[in-house]
Amino acid sequence: MSKIKISAVAYTNTKAFIYGLQHSEIINKIDLSLDIPSDCAAKVISGQVDIGLMPVAAIPLVPNANIVADYCIGSDGAVNSVFIFSNVPVEEIKTLRLDSHSRTSNNLAKVLLKFYWNKEVEFTTDANAKTDAIVLIGDRTFGKKDDFAFAYDMGQEWKNFTGLPFMYAAWVSNKEISQEFKAEFNAALKLGLNHRQEVLKDLPPVENFDLEDYLYRKLQFEVTADRKKAMKLFLEYIEHLEKEPV
């Protein structure tokens, strides 16, 4: 039987999932690659892999998209790794540099600025551009909050805006996946979450950042009804943005 190709994100927030996959029998049935979120999304969209831990903003671009797991990367309020870092208060942001790693976080920043803070902002992807603020996600944000005058945790700001939790990434397939495989896949992901202490032991310490708090309290991993509702609302906001005249 041919192996199921899976792309996962190589960030600390997915280490427990990767641990579970690598310590279950399912590892013999899959080809696992570790990527940044944008590459993970591209691989699922193009069909290079069958399943990916995809930024939710890219799900509408996947042919025959199906969420195939009961687990995701989410938060209910602050997540401590998805930020708008700024030199000025949000009311004064005029220019913002987007993060090349994630479509979801960039779109979340755009949605919050437009619909929550009622700001018209100029966006750039130029890594050398000098801007008032930047979007930064993942491990590159660890311990960086004090480096900026203002740090807006987008998980918290979304909660303030909508009252809902958020789902940053979900396990999405571009083809029909058997119930048997899905059950085994879910069991492996759950195994990993149950072994977060082992995962923590293998992580190098990060100055000015509490990894245990991050893995156990900031991150939430269940696909809940409220998280699905939040995803639907978020995708509707993105659609509104895309329909606006340039």
Phi and psi in degrees as GROMACS dihedral restraints (atoms count N, CA, C in turn):
[ dihedral_restraints ]
;  ai    aj    ak    al  type     phi  dphi    fc
    3     4     5     6     1   -72.3    20    10
    4     5     6     7     1   148.3    20    10
    6     7     8     9     1   -78.0    20    10
    7     8     9    10     1   148.5    20    10
    9    10    11    12     1   -79.7    20    10
   10    11    12    13     1   125.3    20    10
   12    13    14    15     1   -86.3    20    10
   13    14    15    16     1   127.8    20    10
   15    16    17    18     1  -129.7    20    10
   16    17    18    19     1   133.8    20    10
   18    19    20    21     1  -111.1    20    10
   19    20    21    22     1   127.2    20    10
   21    22    23    24     1  -119.4    20    10
   22    23    24    25     1   162.1    20    10
   24    25    26    27     1   -88.5    20    10
   25    26    27    28     1   136.0    20    10
   27    28    29    30     1   -90.9    20    10
   28    29    30    31     1    48.6    20    10
   30    31    32    33     1  -110.7    20    10
   31    32    33    34     1   164.5    20    10
   33    34    35    36     1   -57.9    20    10
   34    35    36    37     1   -32.7    20    10
   36    37    38    39     1   -67.9    20    10
   37    38    39    40     1   -11.7    20    10
   39    40    41    42     1  -112.0    20    10
   40    41    42    43     1     2.7    20    10
   42    43    44    45     1   -58.4    20    10
   43    44    45    46     1   -37.3    20    10
   45    46    47    48     1   -66.1    20    10
   46    47    48    49     1   -41.1    20    10
   48    49    50    51     1   -61.1    20    10
   49    50    51    52     1   -45.5    20    10
   51    52    53    54     1   -63.4    20    10
   52    53    54    55     1   -41.5    20    10
   54    55    56    57     1   -56.7    20    10
   55    56    57    58     1   -47.0    20    10
   57    58    59    60     1   -61.5    20    10
   58    59    60    61     1   -43.0    20    10
   60    61    62    63     1   -65.2    20    10
   61    62    63    64     1   -40.6    20    10
   63    64    65    66     1   -76.6    20    10
   64    65    66    67     1   -17.6    20    10
   66    67    68    69     1  -109.5    20    10
   67    68    69    70     1    19.3    20    10
   69    70    71    72     1  -122.6    20    10
   70    71    72    73     1   161.2    20    10
   72    73    74    75     1   -60.9    20    10
   73    74    75    76     1   -23.1    20    10
   75    76    77    78     1   -60.0    20    10
   76    77    78    79     1   -21.2    20    10
   78    79    80    81     1   -59.8    20    10
   79    80    81    82     1   -26.4    20    10
   81    82    83    84     1   -78.8    20    10
   82    83    84    85     1    -8.6    20    10
   84    85    86    87     1  -109.6    20    10
   85    86    87    88     1     0.6    20    10
   87    88    89    90     1  -129.8    20    10
   88    89    90    91     1   155.5    20    10
   90    91    92    93     1  -107.4    20    10
   91    92    93    94     1   113.8    20    10
   93    94    95    96     1  -106.1    20    10
   94    95    96    97     1   126.0    20    10
   96    97    98    99     1  -118.9    20    10
   97    98    99   100     1   148.9    20    10
   99   100   101   102     1  -112.3    20    10
  100   101   102   103     1   125.7    20    10
  102   103   104   105     1  -138.9    20    10
  103   104   105   106     1   171.2    20    10
  105   106   107   108     1   -79.7    20    10
  106   107   108   109     1   158.9    20    10
  108   109   110   111     1   -53.9    20    10
  109   110   111   112     1   -42.6    20    10
  111   112   113   114     1   -65.6    20    10
  112   113   114   115     1   -36.5    20    10
  114   115   116   117     1   -71.8    20    10
  115   116   117   118     1   -37.1    20    10
  117   118   119   120     1   -58.8    20    10
  118   119   120   121     1   -47.1    20    10
  120   121   122   123     1   -61.0    20    10
  121   122   123   124     1   -45.4    20    10
  123   124   125   126     1   -60.5    20    10
  124   125   126   127     1   -38.3    20    10
  126   127   128   129     1   -67.1    20    10
  127   128   129   130     1   -38.4    20    10
  129   130   131   132     1   -70.7    20    10
  130   131   132   133     1   -43.6    20    10
  132   133   134   135     1   -61.4    20    10
  133   134   135   136     1   -41.7    20    10
  135   136   137   138     1   -82.7    20    10
  136   137   138   139     1   -12.0    20    10
  138   139   140   141     1    86.7    20    10
  139   140   141   142     1     9.9    20    10
  141   142   143   144     1   -65.1    20    10
  142   143   144   145     1   -30.9    20    10
  144   145   146   147     1  -127.2    20    10
  145   146   147   148     1   164.3    20    10
  147   148   149   150     1   -92.3    20    10
  148   149   150   151     1   -32.8    20    10
  150   151   152   153     1  -137.5    20    10
  151   152   153   154     1   142.0    20    10
  153   154   155   156     1  -145.0    20    10
  154   155   156   157     1   152.0    20    10
  156   157   158   159     1   -83.6    20    10
  157   158   159   160     1    89.4    20    10
  159   160   161   162     1   -96.5    20    10
  160   161   162   163     1   140.5    20    10
  162   163   164   165     1   -56.5    20    10
  163   164   165   166     1   131.1    20    10
  165   166   167   168     1   -63.5    20    10
  166   167   168   169     1   -26.5    20    10
  168   169   170   171     1   -64.0    20    10
  169   170   171   172     1   -20.4    20    10
  171   172   173   174     1   -93.0    20    10
  172   173   174   175     1    -7.1    20    10
  174   175   176   177     1   -57.5    20    10
  175   176   177   178     1   -41.3    20    10
  177   178   179   180     1   -61.0    20    10
  178   179   180   181     1   -16.1    20    10
  180   181   182   183     1   -87.2    20    10
  181   182   183   184     1    -5.4    20    10
  183   184   185   186     1   -90.8    20    10
  184   185   186   187     1   124.3    20    10
  186   187   188   189     1   -64.4    20    10
  187   188   189   190     1   134.7    20    10
  189   190   191   192     1    54.7    20    10
  190   191   192   193     1    41.4    20    10
  192   193   194   195     1   -64.5    20    10
  193   194   195   196     1   133.4    20    10
  195   196   197   198     1  -137.1    20    10
  196   197   198   199     1   131.7    20    10
  198   199   200   201     1   -78.5    20    10
  199   200   201   202     1   121.4    20    10
  201   202   203   204     1  -110.4    20    10
  202   203   204   205     1     5.3    20    10
  204   205   206   207     1  -135.6    20    10
  205   206   207   208     1   157.8    20    10
  207   208   209   210     1   -84.9    20    10
  208   209   210   211     1     2.4    20    10
  210   211   212   213     1  -124.1    20    10
  211   212   213   214     1   153.5    20    10
  213   214   215   216     1  -153.8    20    10
  214   215   216   217     1  -175.0    20    10
  216   217   218   219     1  -107.1    20    10
  217   218   219   220     1   114.9    20    10
  219   220   221   222     1  -144.5    20    10
  220   221   222   223     1   178.0    20    10
  222   223   224   225     1  -153.6    20    10
  223   224   225   226     1   164.2    20    10
  225   226   227   228     1  -125.4    20    10
  226   227   228   229     1    83.8    20    10
  228   229   230   231     1   101.9    20    10
  229   230   231   232     1  -147.1    20    10
  231   232   233   234     1   -57.8    20    10
  232   233   234   235     1   136.4    20    10
  234   235   236   237     1  -111.0    20    10
  235   236   237   238     1   -22.4    20    10
  237   238   239   240     1    69.1    20    10
  238   239   240   241     1    22.2    20    10
  240   241   242   243     1  -151.8    20    10
  241   242   243   244     1    12.3    20    10
  243   244   245   246     1  -134.0    20    10
  244   245   246   247     1   101.8    20    10
  246   247   248   249     1  -128.0    20    10
  247   248   249   250     1   152.6    20    10
  249   250   251   252     1  -103.0    20    10
  250   251   252   253     1   113.1    20    10
  252   253   254   255     1   -95.9    20    10
  253   254   255   256     1   134.2    20    10
  255   256   257   258     1  -141.7    20    10
  256   257   258   259     1   150.9    20    10
  258   259   260   261     1   -90.0    20    10
  259   260   261   262     1   -11.0    20    10
  261   262   263   264     1  -133.1    20    10
  262   263   264   265     1   158.8    20    10
  264   265   266   267     1   -61.9    20    10
  265   266   267   268     1   156.0    20    10
  267   268   269   270     1   -56.3    20    10
  268   269   270   271     1   -32.2    20    10
  270   271   272   273     1   -61.2    20    10
  271   272   273   274     1   -20.8    20    10
  273   274   275   276     1  -107.5    20    10
  274   275   276   277     1     2.1    20    10
  276   277   278   279     1   -69.1    20    10
  277   278   279   280     1   124.5    20    10
  279   280   281   282     1  -115.6    20    10
  280   281   282   283     1   -26.6    20    10
  282   283   284   285     1  -133.6    20    10
  283   284   285   286     1   141.2    20    10
  285   286   287   288     1  -142.3    20    10
  286   287   288   289     1   131.1    20    10
  288   289   290   291     1   -92.7    20    10
  289   290   291   292     1   127.1    20    10
  291   292   293   294     1   -81.5    20    10
  292   293   294   295     1   162.8    20    10
  294   295   296   297     1   -98.5    20    10
  295   296   297   298     1   123.3    20    10
  297   298   299   300     1   -66.8    20    10
  298   299   300   301     1   -12.0    20    10
  300   301   302   303     1   -82.6    20    10
  301   302   303   304     1   -21.8    20    10
  303   304   305   306     1  -148.5    20    10
  304   305   306   307     1   122.1    20    10
  306   307   308   309     1   -67.4    20    10
  307   308   309   310     1   -39.7    20    10
  309   310   311   312     1   -62.2    20    10
  310   311   312   313     1   -49.2    20    10
  312   313   314   315     1   -65.8    20    10
  313   314   315   316     1   -37.5    20    10
  315   316   317   318     1   -62.8    20    10
  316   317   318   319     1   -44.2    20    10
  318   319   320   321     1   -68.7    20    10
  319   320   321   322     1   -35.6    20    10
  321   322   323   324     1   -62.8    20    10
  322   323   324   325     1   -41.7    20    10
  324   325   326   327     1   -60.2    20    10
  325   326   327   328     1   -45.0    20    10
  327   328   329   330     1   -63.3    20    10
  328   329   330   331     1   -42.6    20    10
  330   331   332   333     1   -63.5    20    10
  331   332   333   334     1   -46.6    20    10
  333   334   335   336     1   -63.8    20    10
  334   335   336   337     1   -44.2    20    10
  336   337   338   339     1   -63.3    20    10
  337   338   339   340     1   -41.7    20    10
  339   340   341   342     1   -77.5    20    10
  340   341   342   343     1   -50.7    20    10
  342   343   344   345     1   -98.4    20    10
  343   344   345   346     1   -21.7    20    10
  345   346   347   348     1  -100.3    20    10
  346   347   348   349     1   -49.5    20    10
  348   349   350   351     1   -93.9    20    10
  349   350   351   352     1    -6.0    20    10
  351   352   353   354     1    54.9    20    10
  352   353   354   355     1    47.4    20    10
  354   355   356   357     1  -113.1    20    10
  355   356   357   358     1   138.1    20    10
  357   358   359   360     1   -99.0    20    10
  358   359   360   361     1   117.1    20    10
  360   361   362   363     1  -127.2    20    10
  361   362   363   364     1   145.7    20    10
  363   364   365   366     1   -91.0    20    10
  364   365   366   367     1   129.3    20    10
  366   367   368   369     1  -108.6    20    10
  367   368   369   370     1   147.7    20    10
  369   370   371   372     1  -141.4    20    10
  370   371   372   373     1   154.4    20    10
  372   373   374   375     1  -110.7    20    10
  373   374   375   376     1     4.3    20    10
  375   376   377   378     1   -71.6    20    10
  376   377   378   379     1   113.6    20    10
  378   379   380   381     1   -62.7    20    10
  379   380   381   382     1   -21.9    20    10
  381   382   383   384     1   -97.2    20    10
  382   383   384   385     1    -2.2    20    10
  384   385   386   387     1   -70.8    20    10
  385   386   387   388     1   138.8    20    10
  387   388   389   390     1   -89.1    20    10
  388   389   390   391     1   118.7    20    10
  390   391   392   393     1  -130.1    20    10
  391   392   393   394     1   165.7    20    10
  393   394   395   396     1   -67.4    20    10
  394   395   396   397     1   -31.9    20    10
  396   397   398   399     1  -149.8    20    10
  397   398   399   400     1   163.9    20    10
  399   400   401   402     1  -137.6    20    10
  400   401   402   403     1   152.2    20    10
  402   403   404   405     1   -93.4    20    10
  403   404   405   406     1   132.4    20    10
  405   406   407   408     1  -142.9    20    10
  406   407   408   409     1   138.1    20    10
  408   409   410   411     1  -133.7    20    10
  409   410   411   412     1   165.9    20    10
  411   412   413   414     1    73.7    20    10
  412   413   414   415     1  -156.7    20    10
  414   415   416   417     1   -61.9    20    10
  415   416   417   418     1   -23.6    20    10
  417   418   419   420     1   -68.9    20    10
  418   419   420   421     1   -11.7    20    10
  420   421   422   423     1   -91.6    20    10
  421   422   423   424     1   -12.8    20    10
  423   424   425   426     1   -59.3    20    10
  424   425   426   427     1   126.0    20    10
  426   427   428   429     1    71.7    20    10
  427   428   429   430     1    11.1    20    10
  429   430   431   432     1   -97.8    20    10
  430   431   432   433     1    -7.0    20    10
  432   433   434   435     1   -57.0    20    10
  433   434   435   436     1   -37.5    20    10
  435   436   437   438     1   -75.6    20    10
  436   437   438   439     1    -7.2    20    10
  438   439   440   441     1   -80.1    20    10
  439   440   441   442     1    -9.7    20    10
  441   442   443   444     1  -126.1    20    10
  442   443   444   445     1   153.1    20    10
  444   445   446   447     1   -65.9    20    10
  445   446   447   448     1   -35.3    20    10
  447   448   449   450     1  -135.7    20    10
  448   449   450   451     1   136.6    20    10
  450   451   452   453     1  -130.9    20    10
  451   452   453   454     1   111.8    20    10
  453   454   455   456     1  -102.3    20    10
  454   455   456   457     1   109.7    20    10
  456   457   458   459     1   -76.1    20    10
  457   458   459   460     1   113.3    20    10
  459   460   461   462     1   -70.7    20    10
  460   461   462   463     1   -23.4    20    10
  462   463   464   465     1   -63.8    20    10
  463   464   465   466     1   -43.4    20    10
  465   466   467   468     1   -68.4    20    10
  466   467   468   469     1   -42.0    20    10
  468   469   470   471     1   -66.6    20    10
  469   470   471   472     1   -36.4    20    10
  471   472   473   474     1   -63.1    20    10
  472   473   474   475     1   -43.2    20    10
  474   475   476   477     1   -61.5    20    10
  475   476   477   478     1   -43.1    20    10
  477   478   479   480     1   -61.5    20    10
  478   479   480   481     1   -38.2    20    10
  480   481   482   483     1   -73.0    20    10
  481   482   483   484     1   -47.2    20    10
  483   484   485   486     1  -112.5    20    10
  484   485   486   487     1   -18.5    20    10
  486   487   488   489     1    77.4    20    10
  487   488   489   490     1     6.3    20    10
  489   490   491   492     1  -109.9    20    10
  490   491   492   493     1   157.4    20    10
  492   493   494   495     1   -71.6    20    10
  493   494   495   496     1  -174.7    20    10
  495   496   497   498     1  -138.4    20    10
  496   497   498   499     1   150.3    20    10
  498   499   500   501     1  -119.8    20    10
  499   500   501   502     1   115.5    20    10
  501   502   503   504     1   -84.8    20    10
  502   503   504   505     1   -39.2    20    10
  504   505   506   507     1  -148.1    20    10
  505   506   507   508     1   145.2    20    10
  507   508   509   510     1  -132.4    20    10
  508   509   510   511     1   156.0    20    10
  510   511   512   513     1   -80.5    20    10
  511   512   513   514     1   111.4    20    10
  513   514   515   516     1  -122.6    20    10
  514   515   516   517     1   137.3    20    10
  516   517   518   519     1  -110.0    20    10
  517   518   519   520     1   158.6    20    10
  519   520   521   522     1  -110.2    20    10
  520   521   522   523     1    14.1    20    10
  522   523   524   525     1  -153.5    20    10
  523   524   525   526     1   170.4    20    10
  525   526   527   528     1   -70.5    20    10
  526   527   528   529     1   128.4    20    10
  528   529   530   531     1  -115.1    20    10
  529   530   531   532     1   134.7    20    10
  531   532   533   534     1   -65.1    20    10
  532   533   534   535     1   150.5    20    10
  534   535   536   537     1   -61.3    20    10
  535   536   537   538     1   -35.4    20    10
  537   538   539   540     1   -61.3    20    10
  538   539   540   541     1   -46.2    20    10
  540   541   542   543     1   -66.1    20    10
  541   542   543   544     1   -42.4    20    10
  543   544   545   546     1   -59.6    20    10
  544   545   546   547     1   -41.0    20    10
  546   547   548   549     1   -63.5    20    10
  547   548   549   550     1   -43.1    20    10
  549   550   551   552     1   -67.7    20    10
  550   551   552   553     1   -38.3    20    10
  552   553   554   555     1   -63.4    20    10
  553   554   555   556     1   -47.8    20    10
  555   556   557   558     1   -60.3    20    10
  556   557   558   559     1   -40.0    20    10
  558   559   560   561     1   -63.8    20    10
  559   560   561   562     1   -38.5    20    10
  561   562   563   564     1   -67.7    20    10
  562   563   564   565     1   -42.3    20    10
  564   565   566   567     1   -63.3    20    10
  565   566   567   568     1   -41.7    20    10
  567   568   569   570     1   -64.0    20    10
  568   569   570   571     1   -40.2    20    10
  570   571   572   573     1   -56.7    20    10
  571   572   573   574     1   -45.3    20    10
  573   574   575   576     1   -61.2    20    10
  574   575   576   577     1   -44.4    20    10
  576   577   578   579     1   -63.2    20    10
  577   578   579   580     1   -34.0    20    10
  579   580   581   582     1   -73.2    20    10
  580   581   582   583     1   -10.9    20    10
  582   583   584   585     1  -117.1    20    10
  583   584   585   586     1    33.5    20    10
  585   586   587   588     1   -64.4    20    10
  586   587   588   589     1   -27.0    20    10
  588   589   590   591     1   -64.2    20    10
  589   590   591   592     1   -40.1    20    10
  591   592   593   594     1   -65.4    20    10
  592   593   594   595     1   -39.7    20    10
  594   595   596   597     1   -61.0    20    10
  595   596   597   598     1   -44.9    20    10
  597   598   599   600     1   -59.9    20    10
  598   599   600   601     1   -39.1    20    10
  600   601   602   603     1   -61.9    20    10
  601   602   603   604     1   -29.2    20    10
  603   604   605   606     1   -89.2    20    10
  604   605   606   607     1    -7.3    20    10
  606   607   608   609     1   -88.3    20    10
  607   608   609   610     1   133.2    20    10
  609   610   611   612     1   -66.3    20    10
  610   611   612   613     1   141.9    20    10
  612   613   614   615     1   -63.2    20    10
  613   614   615   616     1   148.3    20    10
  615   616   617   618     1  -118.2    20    10
  616   617   618   619     1   127.6    20    10
  618   619   620   621     1   -63.6    20    10
  619   620   621   622     1   133.8    20    10
  621   622   623   624     1    64.7    20    10
  622   623   624   625     1    32.0    20    10
  624   625   626   627     1  -152.2    20    10
  625   626   627   628     1   130.4    20    10
  627   628   629   630     1   -96.2    20    10
  628   629   630   631     1    98.5    20    10
  630   631   632   633     1   -65.2    20    10
  631   632   633   634     1   -37.2    20    10
  633   634   635   636     1   -65.2    20    10
  634   635   636   637     1   -44.5    20    10
  636   637   638   639     1   -59.1    20    10
  637   638   639   640     1   -40.7    20    10
  639   640   641   642     1   -62.5    20    10
  640   641   642   643     1   -49.9    20    10
  642   643   644   645     1   -75.1    20    10
  643   644   645   646     1   -27.1    20    10
  645   646   647   648     1  -104.1    20    10
  646   647   648   649     1   -26.7    20    10
  648   649   650   651     1  -121.1    20    10
  649   650   651   652     1   -42.5    20    10
  651   652   653   654     1   -72.6    20    10
  652   653   654   655     1   -49.5    20    10
  654   655   656   657     1   -78.0    20    10
  655   656   657   658     1   141.1    20    10
  657   658   659   660     1  -126.9    20    10
  658   659   660   661     1   142.5    20    10
  660   661   662   663     1  -117.8    20    10
  661   662   663   664     1    -2.7    20    10
  663   664   665   666     1   -90.5    20    10
  664   665   666   667     1   138.3    20    10
  666   667   668   669     1   -81.6    20    10
  667   668   669   670     1   101.8    20    10
  669   670   671   672     1  -104.0    20    10
  670   671   672   673     1   169.5    20    10
  672   673   674   675     1   -60.8    20    10
  673   674   675   676     1   -41.8    20    10
  675   676   677   678     1   -66.2    20    10
  676   677   678   679     1   -35.8    20    10
  678   679   680   681     1   -69.6    20    10
  679   680   681   682     1   -37.1    20    10
  681   682   683   684     1   -65.8    20    10
  682   683   684   685     1   -39.6    20    10
  684   685   686   687     1   -61.3    20    10
  685   686   687   688     1   -42.8    20    10
  687   688   689   690     1   -62.9    20    10
  688   689   690   691     1   -41.6    20    10
  690   691   692   693     1   -62.0    20    10
  691   692   693   694     1   -44.2    20    10
  693   694   695   696     1   -60.6    20    10
  694   695   696   697     1   -45.6    20    10
  696   697   698   699     1   -63.6    20    10
  697   698   699   700     1   -43.0    20    10
  699   700   701   702     1   -60.3    20    10
  700   701   702   703     1   -45.8    20    10
  702   703   704   705     1   -65.4    20    10
  703   704   705   706     1   -32.4    20    10
  705   706   707   708     1   -66.7    20    10
  706   707   708   709     1   -39.8    20    10
  708   709   710   711     1   -63.8    20    10
  709   710   711   712     1   -41.2    20    10
  711   712   713   714     1   -61.0    20    10
  712   713   714   715     1   -41.1    20    10
  714   715   716   717     1   -61.2    20    10
  715   716   717   718     1   -41.4    20    10
  717   718   719   720     1   -60.2    20    10
  718   719   720   721     1   -43.5    20    10
  720   721   722   723     1   -60.7    20    10
  721   722   723   724     1   -43.1    20    10
  723   724   725   726     1   -71.0    20    10
  724   725   726   727     1   -23.5    20    10
  726   727   728   729     1   -83.2    20    10
  727   728   729   730     1   -14.7    20    10
  729   730   731   732     1   -69.1    20    10
  730   731   732   733     1   141.8    20    10
  732   733   734   735     1   -63.9    20    10
  733   734   735   736     1   143.7    20    10
